[in-house]
């Protein structure tokens, strides 16, 4: 259970945790409000937002050869949200098929990359939650994965974690995470980086405080230590920054991403969306337009229901941590899971 999780890796998230759950509920409220708009005579709004969402049938692709579902559950009724524990793989991607992503510095290679990977664990009864980041530079055994072109890939040892997404998209990413953690991923959510930048702009930007100067030629971000209000392009650059801080590894970037996620959720919570229908629609359009989900979350009504299930999450019950890692013996620029600590962390989420 999440109560056993402690902070690992120095991700820079030392502030109070209380605002995150409230902000997550606010995000659900945005979608709920959009649903209300549709029922109030603007059905095209509901259709547009619902049609925005892309989905992948991960359950059919992977079949039954998967870890067992979490067994922790509390009684539920018609008046209460689902009470079972859930694990959700959340990825941030920058598809090369998107002209906007390319314009925002997504790189010059073909295909898509996933530079951000987090396992979100919601405890039974929605009374506790944890977000566990997996460094993209982690060397793993990538299992055989079904390919979109047909057939399956061969198992590969000692490859970077994010190669799973590059090779086989969401299906292979989920299978790789389940293989390395023995934790069932109940849902999958992928957030497109260009859509993320659009969301930040629709919210009027986000405010972050950095503890050190940032100067990264690759992400094109230069910031002095202190508090800054960032627009969408700057926020995306912060999420991608790694070479301008610390030792230039992915571990420093994870700390910045945790900082940014907190700032984004706090901005959502503090913005009067319900009193500004135009901004509400812009935000909801940006959120749904940037999502790829599994088929269990691929409609507006399902996303609203998911948001509603977080309503009872206590303000002090979320932790943001990083999978324990140590430098790889084969390559000091890569990391491997630090055992037995990593295994104990994943065991606590089952």
C-alpha positions in Angstrom: 0.0 0.0 0.0 1.1 3.5 -0.6 1.6 4.2 3.1 4.8 2.2 2.9 6.3 4.3 0.1 9.1 6.8 0.9 10.8 9.4 -1.2 13.6 8.1 -3.5 16.0 9.9 -5.8 15.7 13.5 -4.7 13.1 14.6 -7.2 12.8 18.1 -5.8 9.2 17.7 -4.6 9.6 18.8 -1.0 6.5 21.0 -0.6 3.1 20.2 0.9 1.3 17.4 -0.9 -2.2 18.6 0.0 -3.1 20.5 -3.1 -2.7 17.7 -5.6 -5.8 15.7 -4.8 -8.0 18.8 -4.8 -6.5 19.8 -8.2 -7.2 16.3 -9.6 -10.8 16.7 -8.5 -10.9 20.1 -10.2 -9.7 18.4 -13.5 -12.6 16.0 -13.2 -14.9 19.0 -12.6 -13.7 20.5 -15.9 -14.9 17.4 -17.8 -18.1 17.2 -15.8 -18.9 20.8 -16.6 -18.3 20.1 -20.3 -20.8 17.3 -20.0 -23.3 19.7 -18.5 -22.7 22.1 -21.4 -23.6 19.3 -23.8 -26.8 18.5 -22.0 -27.8 22.2 -21.9 -28.4 22.4 -25.7 -24.9 22.4 -27.1 -24.7 18.7 -27.9 -22.0 19.4 -30.5 -19.7 20.4 -27.6 -20.1 17.0 -26.0 -19.6 15.3 -29.4 -16.5 17.3 -30.2 -14.9 16.6 -26.8 -15.8 13.0 -26.9 -14.5 12.6 -30.5 -11.2 14.2 -29.5 -10.1 11.2 -27.4 -8.0 8.5 -29.1 -8.0 5.0 -27.6 -6.1 1.7 -27.9 -7.6 -1.7 -27.0 -4.7 -2.8 -24.8 -6.6 -5.6 -23.0 -7.4 -7.4 -26.3 -3.8 -6.9 -27.5 -2.2 -8.4 -24.4 -4.7 -11.1 -23.6 -4.7 -13.0 -20.3 -1.0 -13.4 -19.8 -0.7 -10.5 -17.4 -0.3 -9.8 -13.6 -3.4 -10.3 -11.5 -5.6 -7.4 -10.8 -5.2 -5.7 -7.4 -7.1 -7.6 -4.7 -7.6 -4.7 -2.3 -11.2 -3.5 -2.4 -13.9 -1.9 -0.2 -17.6 -2.5 -0.5 -19.4 -0.1 -2.9 -23.0 0.8 -3.6 -24.9 2.7 -6.3 -24.3 5.9 -4.5 -20.5 5.5 -4.1 -17.7 5.4 -6.7 -15.7 2.3 -7.6 -13.7 1.2 -4.5 -11.1 -1.1 -6.0 -7.4 -0.2 -6.1 -6.3 1.0 -9.6 -2.9 1.3 -11.3 -2.6 3.6 -14.3 0.3 4.0 -16.6 0.7 7.7 -17.6 3.0 8.5 -20.5 4.0 11.8 -22.1 4.8 11.5 -25.8 6.1 13.7 -28.6 4.9 12.0 -31.8 7.0 12.9 -34.9 3.8 12.7 -36.9 2.6 15.9 -35.3 3.7 19.1 -37.0 3.1 21.0 -33.8 5.3 18.7 -31.8 8.1 19.2 -34.4 7.7 22.9 -34.2 8.0 22.7 -30.5 11.3 20.9 -30.7 10.1 17.3 -30.7 13.3 16.2 -32.6 14.1 15.1 -36.1 13.7 11.3 -35.8 10.7 9.5 -37.1 8.1 7.8 -35.0 7.4 8.8 -31.4 9.2 8.8 -28.1 8.0 8.7 -24.5 10.2 10.9 -22.3 7.8 10.7 -19.2 6.5 7.6 -17.5 4.6 7.5 -14.3 2.6 4.8 -12.6 -0.3 6.3 -10.7 -1.6 4.1 -7.9 -5.0 4.8 -6.4 -5.6 2.9 -3.2 -8.8 1.0 -2.4 -11.6 3.4 -1.5 -9.6 6.3 -3.1 -8.2 7.3 0.3 -4.6 7.3 -0.8 -2.6 7.7 -3.9 1.0 7.5 -5.2 2.8 8.6 -8.4 5.9 6.6 -9.2 8.2 7.9 -12.0 10.2 5.5 -14.1 13.4 7.1 -15.6 13.5 6.7 -19.3 17.2 5.8 -19.1 16.5 2.7 -17.1 17.9 -0.5 -18.6 15.3 -3.2 -18.7 14.4 -6.5 -20.3 11.8 -5.6 -22.9 9.4 -8.6 -23.4 8.2 -9.8 -26.7 5.4 -7.4 -27.8 2.7 -7.5 -30.5 3.4 -5.1 -33.3 1.0 -2.9 -35.2 2.4 -4.3 -38.5 1.7 -7.8 -37.3 3.7 -10.5 -35.6 5.7 -9.9 -32.4 9.0 -8.4 -31.5 11.8 -10.5 -29.9 12.6 -10.2 -26.2 15.5 -7.8 -25.7 17.8 -7.5 -22.7 19.5 -4.4 -21.4 17.6 -1.9 -23.5 16.3 1.5 -22.5 12.9 1.6 -21.0 11.4 4.1 -23.4 12.4 1.8 -26.4 9.2 -0.2 -25.6 7.0 2.7 -26.7 9.1 3.5 -29.7 8.9 -0.1 -30.8 5.3 -1.1 -30.1 3.5 2.0 -28.8 1.1 1.9 -25.8 0.7 -1.9 -25.9 4.4 -2.6 -25.6 4.9 0.2 -23.0 2.2 -1.4 -20.8 3.6 -4.9 -21.3 7.1 -3.8 -20.4 5.9 -2.0 -17.2 3.9 -5.0 -16.2 6.9 -7.3 -16.9 9.4 -5.2 -14.8 7.0 -4.5 -11.9 4.6 -7.5 -11.8 1.9 -4.9 -11.3 -1.3 -4.9 -13.5 -1.9 -1.6 -15.3 -5.7 -1.2 -15.1 -5.7 1.9 -17.4 -3.4 3.7 -19.8 -3.3 7.5 -20.4 -1.0 9.1 -22.9 -0.6 12.9 -23.0 0.7 14.5 -26.2 3.3 17.1 -25.5 1.9 19.6 -28.0 -1.6 19.2 -26.4 0.1 19.8 -23.0 1.5 23.1 -24.2 -2.0 24.0 -25.6 -3.5 23.2 -22.2 -1.0 25.4 -20.3 -1.8 28.3 -22.7 -5.6 27.8 -22.3 -5.1 28.0 -18.5 -3.2 31.3 -18.8 0.2 29.7 -18.0 1.7 28.2 -14.9 3.9 29.5 -12.1 6.9 27.5 -11.0 9.8 28.2 -8.6 13.2 26.7 -9.5 16.0 26.3 -7.0 18.8 26.7 -9.5 19.6 28.4 -12.8 18.5 26.4 -16.0 20.3 26.8 -19.3 19.6 23.9 -21.7 20.5 24.3 -25.4 18.5 21.2 -26.3 15.2 22.3 -24.8 15.9 26.0 -25.6 15.1 27.0 -22.0 17.0 29.6 -20.0 15.7 30.5 -16.5 17.4 32.1 -13.5 16.7 30.5 -10.1 13.5 31.9 -8.7 9.8 32.1 -9.5 8.6 32.3 -13.2 5.3 32.4 -15.0 5.6 30.1 -18.0 3.5 29.9 -21.2 2.9 26.6 -22.9 6.0 26.4 -24.9 8.2 27.3 -21.9 6.4 24.8 -19.7 7.0 22.1 -22.3 10.7 23.1 -22.5 10.9 22.7 -18.7 9.4 19.2 -18.9 12.0 18.3 -21.5 15.0 19.9 -19.7 17.8 17.6 -18.5 21.1 19.0 -19.7 20.9 22.4 -18.1 20.5 21.1 -14.5 22.4 18.8 -12.1 24.4 16.1 -13.8 22.4 16.2 -17.0 20.7 12.9 -16.4 17.1 12.0 -16.7 16.8 12.0 -12.9 17.0 15.8 -12.8 14.3 16.0 -15.4 12.0 13.9 -13.4 12.3 16.4 -10.5 11.3 19.3 -12.8 8.4 17.3 -14.2 7.1 16.7 -10.7 7.4 20.4 -10.0 5.6 21.2 -13.3 2.7 18.7 -12.7 2.1 20.2 -9.3 2.1 23.8 -10.8 -0.3 22.7 -13.5 -2.8 21.1 -11.2 -2.7 24.1 -8.8 -3.4 26.4 -11.8 -6.4 24.3 -12.8 -7.7 24.4 -9.2 -7.2 28.2 -8.9 -8.8 29.1 -12.3 -12.5 30.0 -12.2 -13.4 27.7 -15.1 -17.1 27.3 -14.3 -17.6 31.1 -14.5 -15.8 31.4 -17.9 -17.5 29.0 -20.4 -15.1 30.1 -23.2 -12.0 29.2 -21.2 -13.7 26.1 -19.9 -14.2 24.8 -23.4 -10.7 25.7 -24.4 -9.3 23.8 -21.4 -11.6 20.8 -22.0 -10.8 20.7 -25.7 -7.0 20.8 -25.0 -7.3 18.1 -22.4 -9.3 15.7 -24.5 -7.5 16.5 -27.7 -4.1 15.5 -26.1 -5.2 12.2 -24.7 -4.8 8.6 -25.9 -6.4 6.1 -23.4 -7.2 2.5 -23.1 -10.8 1.6 -24.1 -11.9 1.8 -20.5 -11.4 5.6 -20.4 -12.1 6.5 -24.0 -15.3 8.5 -23.6 -16.1 11.7 -21.9 -18.6 10.0 -19.6 -16.0 7.4 -18.5 -13.4 10.2 -17.8 -16.0 12.1 -15.8 -16.8 9.0 -13.8 -13.1 8.5 -13.1 -12.8 12.1 -11.9 -15.8 11.7 -9.7 -14.2 8.6 -8.1 -11.4 10.9 -6.8 -13.7 13.1 -4.9 -13.1 11.5 -1.5 -9.3 11.5 -1.8 -7.9 13.2 1.4 -5.8 16.3 0.9 -2.6 14.8 2.5 -2.8 11.3 1.0 -0.7 11.6 -2.3 3.0 10.9 -2.6 5.2 11.6 -5.6 8.3 9.3 -5.7 10.8 7.8 -8.2 11.6 4.2 -8.7 14.9 3.5 -6.8 17.8 3.3 -9.3 21.6 3.1 -9.4 24.1 3.6 -12.2 24.3 0.7 -14.6 27.6 -1.3 -14.5 27.6 -1.4 -18.3 27.1 2.3 -18.9 27.4 5.1 -16.3 24.9 7.2 -18.4 22.2 4.6 -17.8 20.5 3.3 -14.6 19.0 0.0 -13.4 16.5 -0.7 -10.8 18.0 -0.7 -7.3 17.0 -4.0 -5.7 15.5 -5.0 -3.4 14.1 -1.5 -2.8 12.5 -1.2 -6.3 10.8 -4.6 -5.9 9.5 -3.7 -2.5 8.1 -0.4 -3.9 6.2 -2.3 -6.7 5.0 -4.9 -4.3 3.3 -2.2 -2.3 1.1 -1.3 -5.3 -0.3 -4.8 -5.9 
